[in-house]
Amino acid sequence: MNLFLPEEVLNACRILAHNKKESYVVGGGIRDLILGMAPQDWDLATDAHPREVERIFKRKGYKVIPTGIKYGTVTVHINGVSLEITTFRKEADYTDYRRPSKVKFVTNIEDDLSRRDFTVNALAYDPLRSLLCDPYHGLADLKKEMIRAVRDAEERFIEDPLRMLRAVRFSAELGFSIDQKTKHAIIRNVELLSKISAERVREELDRVLMAVHFFKGLEAMQELGLLFVIFPELKEGWLFAQYHPSHQYTVLTHTIEAMRYTPADLTVRLAVLLHDVAKPRCYSRGEDGRGHFYGHNVLGSEMAEEILRRLCYSNRVIKDVVTLIREHMLELRMGPAGQRRLVARVGRRLIPQLLQVRLADIMAHSQSQLVRSWEEYKQFTAKLEETLKTGGDFALRELAVNGTDIIEEAGVTPGPLVGVVLRKLWDEVLEDPEKNNRVYLLSQAKKIITTLNNHG
């Protein structure tokens, strides 16, 4: 088998061979090359010990970083290309569910490949001999489009439970199915995922959500129970009937179906995934027998904030997702004043994402409701577009007066009252933008202050 490799990778293999050391290109780089994809990084495995690798490449004048000497890994930079070079090794005793406490350097590539997670990643290629080493039939699994654990799946997942989520991630990125034995091992060990740090889980989750076949990955996460370990709150909506003609699905099924209609935007996908998380806790039944979920958007935004902080998302992502969930029930029949207030609450930047969340929600309703809401949605977005053309950011800073003006012109002492007056003036301007002029607003400010003082 002949695979095209960058000259920097070939050069590294030649240098090791010149020093009488074996080397193979391993892992995802080979997998991606065989699939006709561009590898994201390059990993080499060698029988040279890490200090030998360090010495060999430093002698050639290349930058060498001892990124994981304990585990046999050094990073070599050749003409701007970063190569991770790791000594053939076997591992044991994963006491922290991530790193082995025992690492033994070995002399052959087959032993090294036995420690890898999935067969499609347990491939090694010697470019100098055009030799593919495939002891676990990863090439056959690539042809079958199958994700299968190397040797005993349960052992692989007990070593590092994050591999269960990685199986789903590879499935979502490559569009592959997961082998049945591997699936069963995930189901039996799914609770071990809770042993993994939130940061590592979040990184894999993001890659699932942003993968080409993300919906396939999402369905697999639900089927295997991984979804409920990461988001136990979502399990409350599993099989939870909504008892309303607008809904043909249970709460969780509606959420999953809504995800089908989301664009490749992490913020939108997180918001849609969690937009109805509070519905089971807000459920009530009307006299007509219909289910109601009053306030689920508000409680849902609070729950989402707690969930996303637990998963260590950035403050920016949390703030945006919380805002989208709080506002996702936006009334499609609102007029221009309501639209201006909406933009003022949400911010112009988030409006496109809010509309995407709303549309995904609409698409997962019953057919009759979808037909009605679709027409309303089109009319609303057209009118909103016109509203957005008439103003700036619809932010309080655009008010024609500020706090200093209120203090100096209306004779108010600095304090909370200034903010109250500004907000009341801003509400008037949102209702009628023509009122946003200094003379009117200062006159109105004095009236507001008099009224507030009269009421204590």
N, C-alpha and C positions, 0 to 999 in steps of 0.2 A: 504494500500500500504506500502510495506517495502522497504526502500532504504538504501543501505550501506553508512554509514557516518564515517569519521575519528573519532577516540576516542576523539580527542581534541574538535571537534564540539559537540559530545554527552555530553562531560564533561561540556561544557559551558551551554548547555541546562539544565543539571541536577542541576548545581549550581544555575541558575536562578529559577528553579522549587522549589528547597529547600528554596529559599527566597520568595516563593509564587508569582512568576512572570511567566507570559506566555512567550514562545519564539518559534519562527519558523525559520527554514532555508528558505531563500527566494531568488528569482531572478535567475540569470544565473546558479548558482550552482545546483539548483534543475532541471532546464531545461536540463543541460548537463548530470546529473545522469540518468534522464529518457531516454535520447537519447543514453546512453551507452558511454558517453564521460567523460574524466577526467576533473573535474572543475578546473578552473584556480585560483579561490579565493572563499572565503566563507563569506556570508553575513547573519546576523541574525537580526530578528525584534522582539521587545519585548514591553510589556506594561510598563516596568520599565523606569523611566526617566533617562536621561544621567548621572546625578550626582549619582543616585542610582546604575546604572551599574558600574560606576567608583568605588564607595565605596565597592560594593559587591565583585568585582574581586581583588581589592587591598587588601581586607581583606584576600583573599585566597593566597596572595603573588604573583599574576601575574602582569606583566607590563601592564599598561593602559596608552594610549595616547589619549588626548581629541582632536581628529582630526577635529571634527565638532560639538562642543557642541551646537552652535547656531541652528544647523539643527538636533540635536538629536543624533549625531553619535560619538561613541568612538571606538578606536581600542584596542583590547585585544590580547596579545601574550601568547599563551599556548604551551609550548614545541616546540617552533619554528614555530608554525602555527599562522598566523595573521588572526584574526576574526574582521570584522567590525560589530558592534552591534548598531542598530539604533532603537530609540523609534518609536512606531506606530505614524504616523503623517499624516496630510493633509496639502496641500500647496495651496498658492494663490498669485496672482500678481507677475508674472515673469517679472519685469520691465527691467532686463538686458538680457532677452532671455536665461537665464541659471539658475539663482538661484531665488527661491521664496523670496519675501520680507516679506511674512507672513507664518509662520509655526505654526500649531496648533497640539499639541499632543493629540492623541485620544486613545480610550481604546480597540478597536477591530481590528483585522487583516484585515477584509474586507475593512474598510475605508482606511487603509494603502495601500492595493493593488490597490485601485482605482486611485492612483496618478501615477502608473507605466506606462512605455511607450507602451509595446506590451504585448499581452495576454500570450505569451509563457514565458514572464519574470514576469508575475503577478501570480506566483505560490508560495505557502507557505506550508512547510511541518513541522509538529510537530513530531519529531522522537520518543518522549517518549510515544505518543499515536498512532504512525503510521497513522497519520491523514493528508491527503492532502487537503488543502484549495484552491479551484479553482473557484472563483466567476465569472470569465470572460471567462471560457471555454478554457483556455490555453492548457489543455491536449488534447482536441479535435483538436485544431489547430496544435499541435505537430504531431498528427496522420495524419492530412491532409497536413502537411508540409507547413504551411501557416503563414506568418507574418501579424498580424492584430493589429491595434492600440486599446488600451483600451478605451472603451466608445467612445467619439467623437474625431475622428482623428485630426480634425482641431484644437481643443483645445490643444491636446497633442503637436502639432507642433508649435503652437503659443507660448506655454510655453517655449519650447526649440527647435528651428528650426534644431538643429543638429540631432534631432531624425529622420528627413527625411533621412539623410545620414546613420544613424545607421540602419534604416530599410533595406537599400540596403546592408549594411555590414553584417547584420544577414543573409540576403538572400544569399549573396556570401559565407559566412562561413558555413552555414548549407545546402545550396542547395535548400532552400525553395522558394516558390512563394510569392509575395506580394498581399494581398487582394485588390480587385478592389476599394473599398471605400477608403482604405488607400492610394492607388495610386492616386486617384483623388484629395485627400486632399493634397498630396505632390505637384502635378501639380499646384494646385491653390495657394499654399503658397511657391513655390520654391524660389522666390526672397528673402524670409526671411533668407535664408542661408547666404546671404551677411552680415547679422548682427552679425554673429558668428566670433570669433577670428580666424585668420589664423592658429594658432597652433592647435586648436581643430579640425578644418576642415582637416588639414594635417594628424593628427593622425588617423582619421577615414578613410581618403582616402588611407593611407598606408595599413590599414587593409583590405580594399576592394581589393586593387591591389595584396596583398599577400595571399588572401583567396583561399581555394581549388577550389571554383567555381567562381573565379575572373571574368571570361568572362561573366558569367550570371550577375554579379554585374555591370560590365562595360556597358552592354547593357541596364540594368535598369537605370543606371545613365543618359544615353543618352535619353532613352524613356521619363523619368520623368523631364528632363530639368536640373538636378543637374550638369551634366557635363559642361554645358554652363555657369552656375553660377560660378563654380570653375575655369574653363578655357574658358572665353568668346572668346579668340582668336581662339579656335577650331571651333566655330560656323561659322567662315568665310569659312571653308572647307565643311560645310554641303551643300549637293546638288551641290557642285562645280565640274562640269564635267572636266575631264583632257584632252579630245580630243586627245588621243594618243593610238595607237594599243597595246602598252605595258600595258595599264591600262584598266581594265574592271569595275572599281569602281570610284565613286566620291572621292575627296580627303579624306573626313572624313571616309567614308565607308572603303577605303583602309587602313586607320590608324587603325580602329577598327578591321578589318580582320587581319592585321599584328599582333595585340596584341594576337590573338589566338595562335600564334606560339612562344610566348616568354616563357622562363623558369621562375621559381619562384625566380626571382632576381629583387629587387625593382629598382635598377639603370637601368637595361635593360628595364624594363616595363615603367619607366618614359621616357626614351630616345625614345622608340618606340612610345609612346603616343604623344610625341611632335616632332617627327622627321620631319614631313611635315607641321608643324604649319605655316610656312612662305610661303607655295606654292601659296595660293591665292594672296599674295602681290607681288610675283615674276612672275606672269603669263604673258606670251606673246604668240602670235600666229604666227607660221612660214608661209611662202608663200605656203607651202604644206598643210596648214590648221591644222597642228598638234600643240598641246599645248606644251609649253616649260616653265621650271621653273628655269632658270639659277640663280645660287647663293642662292637657297632656303636653302641649308645646312648652309651657313654662316649666313644669316639673321635669320634662324631658331635657330641657337645656341645662338644668341644674344637675341632673343625673349624668348627662354627657360630660359636663365639666369634671365631675368626680372620676368618671371612667378614663377620660383622656389624661388627667393628671396621674392617675394610677399607672398608665402606660408611658408616662414620661414624654408626652408630646410637648412641643414648644408652646410658649405662651401665645404666639401669633396664631398657630393652628387652633389651639383651644378657643381663643376668643372668637375666631371666625366661625368655627363649627357651632359653638354655642349660640351665636347670633343667628345663624341660618336655621337652626332647630327652633329657636324661640319664635322666629318670624315665618316659619314654613307654612302656616295656615293662612297666609295673606288672602284677604277678601278680593276676589277678582272683579267685583263690581264697584270698587271704590272709585271716587272721582278724583280730579286733579289735586284737590287739597289733601285728600287721603294719601295720594301717591307721593306728594311732597313730604308729608310726615313720615311715610315709609322710608324714603331715601334719607331723610334726616336721621332716622333711628339706625338704619342699616349701614349707611355710607354708600356713596356712588360706586366705589370699588367692588363691593360685594353684591350689587344688584344682579349682574349676569349670573353669578353662582346661585343666588336665591331663586331666580327664575328656573334654573336647571333643576334645583331641588324640588321646586313646586311641580314642574312638569313630570319628573320621575314619579312623584307621589300620585299625580293624576293618572298616569298611564297604568298604574297598578290597581285601579278601582274597577268596579263592575262595568260592563260594556255600556249600559244605559247612562251611568254617571260619567263615564269617559266621554261619550258623545256630547253631553251638555257642557262639561267642564272644558273640553277642547276648544269649543267655540268661544267660551268666555275667556279662556287663556289667550287666544289669538287677539281678541279685541282688547284685552287688558294690556298685553305687551305693546300693541300698536299705540295705544293712548299713552302708555308710560314712556315710550320713546319720544313722543311729542313733548311730554312734561319735562323730560330730561334736557331737551333742547332749549328750554326757556330759562334755565338757571345754571348756577355753578354746582357746588357740591351739596347745596342745601344744608350747610353747616352753620352753627351759631356764630362762627367768626365772620360770616357774611352779613350779619346784622349791621345796619347803618350807624348804630351807636354801640358803645362798649361800657364796661363798668365805670371807667373814669368819667365818662360823659354823665352817667346817672348820678354819680357822687357830686360832680361839680355843678351840673345844670339843674338837677332836681333837689339838691340840698340834702342828700342822704349820707349818713355816716357809713364808712366801710363796714361790711358785715354780711350775714346771710341774706338780708333783705335785697341787696343788690342782685344777687343771683336769681332770686324769686322774680324780681321785676324783669330781668333780661329774658327769662324763660317764658313769661307771659307775653312779652313783646314778640318773641320769636314765634310763639304759637299763632299770634295774629298774622304775622308775615307769611307763615306757611299756609294759612287760610287764604290770604290775599297778598301776593307779592308786591302789589302796587303800594302797599302801606310801608314798604321798606325805604322810608326817607327820614332823614334826621329830624326835621321839624315836627312831623306827625308823631314820631316815636318818643321824642322828649316830652311833648304835650301829653301823650298817652301815659308815659311813665309817671308823671305827676299825679294823674288821676288814679292810677293803680296804687301809688303810695298812699294817697289820701284814703282810699277805700280800705286798704290793709290796715292803716293806723286806726281807722274808725272801728274796725273789727278786732282791735287788740293785737 
